[in-house]
């Protein structure tokens, strides 16, 4: 015949194809019944893995809220670690350096105001762990304290004209992650200041922030200004509670709970598509049949393994490694806080923004949320003297995972680039929470609380010892206890980081086996 285009083999489907999921058979392009079963099993399994990876940030923050509720910490109240966070609680990579004050704001009955204390630093994220705003030192109040108003989804009522910082939240709840520094090595003055100044109240339209003129012009009601009562505080230090996302089938049940609780348009459409394809959809009962249940039980295993591998044993091509030829890494510097471009460079001429990528750095997002919580530009900004920066290590100088039975040494060169202070903390491989040992605070650093400050060597370097028993040559404050039979990883923190951290002229040593 003439007049017809020649059909290239690249657009046709062979009658039989061997793949990793088995032989796939087609009759002139139409799959047979066995192939359909194989393909749909693989597709549903893949969607289950996709839903795990995409849902991890949201399930993580929902698990924190569930942990709060189970521990008796209601929404609009505060969990306060007056003696710092210790290993009694299961929190993803919490620190033992700063006084945490944590809360969930409930916006279902209208806007909520949050009055933050001076000298703190913190973040407000929505229930998908997306950034809403910073407060304190990195926020618009710049550390002098201020009042923030959080508007719920769809709110179209009066808002303050000025004097308060107003932000809209896409979800019905929001998480408040606040930290404050010790004073003279003592958390007590900081705790007192938080209790004196931290306030959480319903926003009253027409009160502070609304002018008489606005009222007279019909723009807002007029209400009296009344002092707010302090919120209820729950002591967090020593509190045994679990805030970790599950790694079994109940992950999907908690994901469904979150989807049903929040506005349908609050979830990213692509992420929501993965949820929908496994039966998690706003307004629909999540009732997988026996086949789908079996696939999801396998999918969560694969999803967890994928996230754990990205978080703790990532490939070099992921770009997480901070120094060439080193085990130290940070996944945030690949895609930034929104996973679309690295954090901007700070130059003498100002901020130099990178061109946004054509898509999200999904592996960076997964790695981060598997081992950490909270999301903010301040967590990976290249600005000196503000906020904090982090380096993680999960392998020794030979590339081997850490063994709790062994003794390791970590030498930090002189001039550790942290204007405020630095610390190194150990975490349990399984829980990604503080390593539980009799030491209680698996920590060493330059502060004098919760333990003695690490003693530097005569040459200005600092050698930390990581071992189940204190080595004879371990100087004061340099030993962190490990647990026999238990693996661990570490995080090195720099508070108010200095330029040598960012230009990499200062570099920590690799963690070396000592026995």
Secondary structure, 3 states (H helix, E strand, C coil): CCCCCCCCHHHCCCCEEEECCEEEEEECCEECHHHHHHHHHHHHHHHHHHHHHHHHHHHHHHHHHHHHHHCCCCCCCEEECCCCCCCCCECCCCCCCCEEEEEEEECCCCCEEEEECCCEEEEEEECCCCEEEEEECCCCCCCCCEEEEEECCCCCCCCCCCCCEEEECCCCEEEEEEEECCECCECHHHHHHHHHHCEEEECCCCCCCCCHHHHHCCCCCCCCCCCCCCCCEEECCCCCCECCCCCCCHHHHHHHHHHHHCCHHHCCHHHHHHHHHCCCCCCCCCCCCHHHHHHHHHHHHHHHHHHHHHHHCCCHHHCCECCCCCCCECCHHHHCCCCCCCCCEEECCEEECCCCCCCCCHHHHHHHHHHCCCCCHHHCCCCCCCCEEEEEECCCCCCCCCCCCCCEEEEECCCCCEEEEEEEEEEECCCCCECCCCCCCCEEECCCCCCCCCCCCCCCCEEEEEECCCCCCCCCCCEEECCCCCCEEEEEEEEEECHHHHCCCCCCCCCEECC
